[in-house]
Amino acid sequence: MADLHVTPIGDLIEHDTSIDGQCACGPTDKLVKRDDGSIGWLTVHHSLDDREASEG
């Protein structure tokens, strides 16, 4: 689904960025406006080592 994936570096798992894959992290899909005015998908993957909790 996504045109672009953002994944955490050095996480506990290798994140699935395939077109039809279902990543274990439960990524969030967002519609984003491209520079040319068109709309695309951005998939943001979540870390499984809880680093977001400490980045607060």
C-alpha positions in Angstrom: 0.0 0.0 0.0 2.7 2.5 0.9 4.9 4.5 -1.5 7.4 5.0 1.3 8.2 3.2 4.6 9.9 4.7 7.7 11.3 1.9 9.9 13.3 2.0 13.2 17.0 1.2 12.9 18.3 -1.6 15.0 15.0 -2.8 16.3 14.2 -6.2 17.8 12.7 -7.5 14.4 13.2 -6.9 10.8 10.2 -4.9 9.6 8.1 -6.1 6.6 8.1 -3.4 4.0 6.7 -5.5 1.2 3.7 -4.2 -0.7 1.3 -6.9 0.6 3.1 -7.6 3.9 1.7 -7.2 7.3 4.4 -6.1 9.7 4.2 -7.3 13.3 4.6 -3.7 14.6 1.2 -2.6 13.4 2.4 0.3 11.3 0.4 3.5 10.7 -0.5 4.6 7.2 -0.7 8.2 6.4 -1.8 10.1 3.3 0.8 12.7 2.4 0.9 15.4 -0.3 3.9 15.1 -2.6 5.9 18.1 -3.9 4.1 17.8 -7.3 0.7 18.1 -5.5 -0.3 14.4 -5.9 -1.2 12.3 -2.9 0.8 9.2 -1.7 1.0 6.8 1.2 3.6 6.9 4.0 3.8 3.9 6.3 5.4 4.6 9.7 6.6 1.4 11.5 6.7 1.3 15.3 9.7 0.0 17.3 9.2 -3.1 19.4 11.9 -2.2 21.9 9.8 0.7 23.5 12.3 3.4 22.4 9.4 5.8 21.8 8.6 5.7 25.5 12.0 7.0 26.5 12.1 9.7 23.7 9.1 11.4 25.2 
